[in-house]
Amino acid sequence: MLAILIVSIIIVLVVLFLAVSTTSKAYQYKHTVDDLEENPHLNHYENEENSDGK
């Protein structure tokens, strides 16, 4: 019974460590945003509005 408890605690600690490590790496990731001029979807949307005669 004691062996099962020890193994269970070790598994929980490993999973907790991996979750904290993954979350930490995710927060350190540098996100970038494309400029509006380089967005092909925005240009397509503006062209559709202009062709509708509005």
Buried (B, 14 or more C-beta within 10 A) or exposed (E): EEEEEEEEEEEEEEEEEEEEEEEEEEEEEEEEEEEEEEEEEEEEEEEEEEEEEE
